[in-house]
Amino acid sequence: MSIYFISFIFACIIPFIGKHFDNKTNKFIWFFLLFFLTFFYSAKWHVGGDYAVYYDYVLLSKQRSLYELLFIAEPAYMFITWINTRLGTELVGVNFLSALFFFIGFNRLLKENKYPLLSLIIILPILFFVVLNGYIRQSFAIGLSFIALSYLVEGKKSIFIFLIIVGSLFHRTCIVNLILLFYDPRIFEIIKSIFVLSIFLFFYVILCYFFYGHFDLELFFQISKYRDDIVNYVYSGIWESHGAVPRCLLNIIPAILYILFYKKFSNYKDNQVYLFISIISIILFALIPISSVMADRLMFYFYPIQFIFYTRFISAVNDKSHKNYLYFVVITFYFFILIYYFFFSINANQLYPYKMYFFEDRPSNCALFDC
C-alpha cells in the first residue's frame, strides 16, 4: 500500500520544489514521474481484481492460434496480448502499451493546462491506481479515447472516429464516446457529424468485408456481446457496482460547477466540448439506479472534466493567495479520496500487496479458462 501513497505524495511535493528549478529541469522531472508511474504500472503482478483473467489470456496465447483468440475477448486486446506473448514480454509488455496510450492521451489533453502536476494528482487516486490497475482492457480504450478527444477539440473528426472505433476493439464501451461528435448544437454541425460518421462506417464495413474473410463471424460475435451487456447490466440486475456512486460523484461535482461557470472559460476553444461532457456526466449519474455498472464504466471516459475544471477555475482566479488556497484544497480533497479508497473500500485489498512481475513464480495453468 505504501507505494501508492509515496507516489501520490511525491507528485504533491514536486509543484512546490519545482518553483526553484528552470523549465528544462521541471520538464525532466515531469517525464521522469510519468516514466516511474508507467514502470510501476507495467511491472505489477496480481494487482487488480481481474488480473487472473488477463494472465489466462497470456497462457491461452501460448497455446492457441490468433484466429481462436479473437473470439475470446475484444480482438484488439487479444491481438496485443498475442504479440507480447510471442515476443516474451507477456503482461509487462501489454501493461506498458496500455500506460503509454493513457499518458499520451493525458498529455495531449494538457496542451492549454497551466497546472499539469495538479491534473496528475487528480487522476492518480481513482483513474490511475484503481481503474487502470483493475480494468486493463478498458485502460487501452480510455487512453485512446483521451487521444481521440484531443483531436476532436482540433476539429479532426475523422481521426476522432477512427480512434474511438479502434478503442472499441479493446473495450466495447468505448463506442459511447461517439456521442461527443454532437457537442455543437448547430444543425449544420450535427448533419456534418452524421455524414462523416456514416462515410467512415461505410468504408470500415467494406474494408472488413474484403480483407477479413471471417468478418461476418466476428461481427455477429461483437453484436452478441453488446446484446449480452445490455441484458446483464440493465435488465437482469445480476451485476452491481458498489463504488459507482462515490466514483461518479467525483465527476458530478466539477460537471455541475463547469455548467455554472462555463462562460468564464469562453476563451478556450474546447469549452463547448467540456460543457457537453458535463451534461453527459450528469445523465450517467442519473442512470445509476437503472444500471450502476453501466454508469460507472461509461463515466471513466469523461473523467477529464475533473482536471479540466479545477485547473481552469484556479487559473481564472486573479489573487495569488486564493490560487494557492484552492490548489491546496484540491490536493487535500484527492488525498482524502485516496485514504478513503484504500482503508474503507470493499475492493481495496485487490490493489495490495504490490508485487513485481519479475520476482514472482507464474502459474503454467489457467485459473479461469480451460487451457
N, C-alpha and C positions, 0 to 999 in steps of 0.2 A: 504493500500500500504506500510505503514511503516514497517510492519513485514517482508516483503521481503528484504528491504534494511538493516534492522537491522541484519537479518540472514546472509546476504552476507558480511556486514562489520565485523561482529563478526568472520566469517570464515577467513577474510583477516587479522585480528589482531592477531589471535592465533599463526601463524608461528613466529611472531616477539617476542611475550611474551613467547612462548614455548622454546626459547633458554635458558631461565633461569630455566627450570624445568628438572627433570630427565625423563628417558624413561617411567617409570611407570606412572608418572603424565600426561605426554603427551598422553599416550595411553588411560588413563581415560578421558581426555579432548576430544580426538578423538571420542570415543564411546558415550560420553555424547552429542556431537554435532550431531552424527548420530541419537541418540535417540530423541533429540529435533526435528530434521527435520522429523523423522518418525511420531512423535506425531502431529506436525504441519500439516503434510500431511493427517494423518488419521482422524483428528478431524474437517476437513473443512466442510462447509455447503454452497451449491450453489456457489462453486468456480470452474470455468471451463465451457466452452461453452456447453458441453453435459451433465451437471450434472443432469438435469431434466430426461434425458433418464435413467441414472443409478439408480435414485431413483424410477422411474417407475418399473424397474426390481425388486426392493425390494418389492414394493406393489404387483406386479404380483406373486412373490414368496410366498406371504401370501395366495394367492387365488387359485393358480394352482398347478398341480402335477409337479414333477421333469421332467417327460417324456414330458409334454407340454412345459416346459421352455426350454428344449434342442433345440427346433426348433425356438426359438425367436431370439437368437443371438448365438455367439460361445459357444459350450456346456460346456467347462471347466469353463468359466467365469460365466455362468448361474448356474453351479453346486456350485461354491464357493459362489455366491450370495444366493442361496437357503439354503445352510448350515448356513451361517451367519444370515440370516433372521430367520431361525428356532431357532437359538441359542440366538437371541435377540440382537446381535451385529450389525446387519444391515450393512450400508455402512461403518461405522467406522472399523468393522472387515475386510471388503473387502479391504478398503484402506490400513489397516495395513499390510495385507498379500502382497499387491502389493508393498509397500515400503520395506517390508522385503526381497522379492525376488530381488528387484532392488539393495539394498545395499549389499546383499550377493554377487551378481554378480559383483558389482562395487569393493568390497573389494578383491575378487579373482583376478581381473584384475590388482590390485595394488601390487602384490607379489614382483616384482622387481623394484617397483617405489620408488624413493628416495624423492619424493615430493607429498605425498598423499593429503595434505591440498590444494596444488595448483590444483591438479586434481579435488578436490571437488569444489573449486572456479570456475573452468572451466565449470563444468556441472550444476551449480546452475541456472544461468540466463535463459537458454533455456530448457535444457533437464529436469531439476527438476521442476522449477517454472512453465514453460509453458507446456511442453509435458506431464509430468506425471499428472499435475493437469487437463489438458484438455482431455487426452485420457486414461481413467482408464484401459480399456480392453487392449490397446496396451502397457500400462506400465507393465502389467504382462509379456507380450511377450518380451518386451525389457529386463526386469530383467532376464528372463530365457535364452534369447539369450546371455547375458553377462556371465552367469554361463556356458552355453554351450561353448562359445568361450574360456573360461579359461581351459576347458577340451580338446578342440581341440588343444590348444597350448601344452598340455601334451601328445598329441598323442592318446588320448582316443576317437576315432571317434565314437564308438558305443554309448557312453554316450552323445556325442555331438548331434548325430542324434536323439536319444530319447528325449532330452530336447527341441530340435527345433520342433519336432512333437508335443510335449506337449504344447509348446509355441504357435503353430499354432491353437491349440484348444481354446486359449484365444483371438488370433487375427490372421486372415488368413495370413496377410502379413509376419508373422514370418518365413514362409516356405522359403522365399528368402534366408535366411541365409545358407541353404544347399549348396549354391554355394561355400561357403568357404571351403568345403571339397576338392576342386580342387586348393587350393592355391599353391601346389607343382607342377610345370610344368613337372616333370619327368613322362614318360609314365607309368612306373610301379606303381607309386603312384596314378595316375589317375585311372588306372584299378582297383587297390585295393580299392579306394574310391567308385567306381561304384559298385563293388562286395559287399562291406559292406552295402552300401545303399540299394541295391537290396534285400539282405538277410533280412535286418531289415524290409523293407516294406512288404516283402512276409509274414513273421511271424506276422506282425502287422495286415494284412488283414485276415489271418487265425484265429487269436485270436478274432478279431471283429466278424467274421462270426459265430464262435461257441458260443461266450459268450454274444453277443449283438443281440438279436432277431430281432431288427429293424434296423440293420446296413445298409441295403440297402436303407431305407428311409433317414437315417442320411447322408449316402454317397452322395446320389443324392442332398440332401439339401445343403451340403457343396460345391459340384461341381457347383450347380446353383448359389451359392454366388460368387464363383470365376468368373463365366461367367458374372454375373451382374457387378462385379468390373471392368472387362475389358471393358465392354460396357460403363459403366458410366464414368470411369476415362480416357479412351483412345479415344474411338470413338465418344461418344455423346458430350463431352466437357461441360456437364452441371455442373461439379464440377471444381472449380479452387481454388488454394491455393495462397493467396496474399503474404504470408510470405515465400513461397518456395525459392525464390532467396536469400534473406539475410540469411535464416537458412542454406541453402545448401552451401553458401559461407563460412560459419564457418567451414565446413568440407573440402572445396576445398583448402583453404589456407594451412592448415597443410598437406593435402594429396599430394599436389604438392611439398611442401618442403620435405616431407618424401621420395618421389621418388628421389629427388635431393641429399639427404643426407643419403640414406638408408645404404650405405657402412660404415658409421660411427657407425651404430647400429648393426654391424655384430656379436657382442658378445652376443646379445640377441637371445635366441632360437626361439622366435616368430617373428623375423624380417621379414621372408618371408610372414607370415600371414598378418602383417600390411601393407606390400608393396602391397599385393593383395587387401586389404581393401581400400587403397589409390586409386588404379586403378578403383575399383568399384565405389567409391565416384565420381570420375571424369566422369565416364559413366552416373551415375544417374543425375549429374548436366546437362549433355548434353541432357537428356531426358525431361527437364523441359518444353521446347516448345511443346512437344507432350502431356505430362500429368504432370502438376505441382503438383497435389495432390499425384499421384503415386510416383514421385521423392521425394517429401517432406516426405511422410510417410515411405518410404523404407530407406531414408537416416538416420533416427533416430537410426537404428540398428548399424550403422557404426560410431556413434559419438565418440567411444573410441579413434579414431585416433587423436582427438583433444588433450586430456590429455596425450596420449601416446607420441605423437611427442614433444609437448612443454616441458614436464618434461625430456624426454631423451635428447633433444637438450641442455637444461640447464645443465644437468648432464655431457654432453660431453665437456662443456666449462671449461677450466682449471683455468682461472683467477677469483678469488672470487668476485671482484668488478663487473666484467662483468656478473657473475651469478646473483648477486643481482639486477643489472640493468635490465636484461632480465626478472627476476621474477616480478619486479615492472611493467614492460611494459605489461606483460601478464595479471596481475591483473587489471591494468588500462583499458586495452582493453575490458575485460569482464565486468568491471564496467560500461563502456560506452554502452555496449550491453544491460545491464540491464536497464539503463536510457532510451535508445532508445526504447526498447520494451514497457516500462510502460508509457512513455509520448507521443510516436508517433505511436505506432502500432494501427491498426484498431480494433483489438480484445482485447486490454489490459484491457478494462473495465470488461471482463469476470472473471478476477482474483481478483478483489477487489470490494467492501469492503470484507475483510476476516471475515467470520462468523464461529462460532463454532457449531458443530452438536448438542452438549448437551444443548445449550441455545436457540434453535430455535423451533418454532412450526412447526411440519412437517405435510404436507397435507395427507389426507387419500384417495384422489382420484388421479388417474394418470393424468399427464399433456399431454401426447402424445399418450398413448396406451388406448385401450378400456378395462377398468378393474373396 
